[in-house]
Amino acid sequence: MPKIKPPPVCRSVTVTVPPHQPFKVFTSDIGLWWPASHKIGKAPLKSAVIEPRTGGCWYEVGEDGSECLWDDVLGWEPPLTACAGVAYRS
């Protein structure tokens, strides 16, 4: 198996709340905590969105209303799994 360079960042945090709470914060509330400097679109970042379903999209919304796709939602099994993959579009 080829090595990923640089190596992936893997972190774990334990919280003492029911699983649905951090899942909601990470997914439904991503637009509230995602840093505005972490964007790839041309417009300033207004929000980040994860569509809550397998086959949905993970994208940014610019202040001008533009949308820039980040990833596809490959798996959606609340409150434990939200899986995204690199979005390749032609």
WOSUL-V408271 format. One record per residue. N is the residue number from 1. RES is the residue in one letter. OMEGA is omega in radians with two decimals (none if undefined). D_LAST is the distance of its C-alpha to the last C-alpha in Angstrom with 1 decimal. Layout:
BEGIN
N	RES	OMEGA	D_LAST
N	RES	OMEGA	D_LAST
END
This chain:
BEGIN
1	M	3.14	27.7
2	P	3.10	26.2
3	K	3.08	27.2
4	I	3.12	24.8
5	K	-0.18	25.8
6	P	-3.12	26.7
7	P	3.14	27.9
8	P	3.08	26.5
9	V	3.12	28.5
10	C	-3.14	30.3
11	R	3.12	32.8
12	S	3.11	34.9
13	V	3.10	36.9
14	T	3.10	39.5
15	V	-3.08	40.3
16	T	3.08	43.1
17	V	3.09	41.5
18	P	-3.07	40.2
19	P	-3.10	36.7
20	H	-3.11	35.3
21	Q	3.11	36.2
22	P	3.09	34.1
23	F	3.12	31.2
24	K	-3.14	31.3
25	V	-3.11	31.7
26	F	-3.03	28.7
27	T	-3.07	26.4
28	S	-3.08	27.7
29	D	-3.07	29.3
30	I	3.13	26.6
31	G	3.14	26.6
32	L	-3.05	30.3
33	W	-3.10	30.3
34	W	-3.12	26.9
35	P	-3.13	27.9
36	A	-3.14	26.7
37	S	-3.10	26.3
38	H	-3.09	23.6
39	K	3.08	20.5
40	I	3.11	17.4
41	G	-3.12	17.1
42	K	-3.09	19.2
43	A	3.01	21.6
44	P	-3.08	24.4
45	L	3.03	23.7
46	K	-3.09	25.3
47	S	3.00	24.3
48	A	-3.05	22.2
49	V	2.95	21.4
50	I	3.08	20.9
51	E	-2.95	20.6
52	P	3.10	23.5
53	R	2.99	22.1
54	T	-3.07	20.3
55	G	3.10	16.8
56	G	-3.12	17.1
57	C	3.06	15.3
58	W	-3.00	16.9
59	Y	3.06	16.4
60	E	3.04	18.6
61	V	3.13	20.1
62	G	3.12	21.4
63	E	3.12	24.9
64	D	3.14	23.5
65	G	3.13	21.7
66	S	3.10	18.2
67	E	-3.14	16.0
68	C	-3.08	13.9
69	L	3.07	12.3
70	W	-3.04	14.0
71	D	2.94	13.9
72	D	3.05	13.9
73	V	-3.07	17.5
74	L	3.13	18.2
75	G	-3.13	21.9
76	W	-3.14	24.3
77	E	3.13	28.0
78	P	0.06	30.1
79	P	-3.03	32.2
80	L	-3.00	31.3
81	T	2.92	27.7
82	A	-3.03	24.4
83	C	-3.13	21.8
84	A	3.08	18.4
85	G	-3.13	15.8
86	V	-3.11	13.1
87	A	3.06	10.0
88	Y	-3.13	6.8
89	R	3.07	3.8
90	S	none	0.0
END
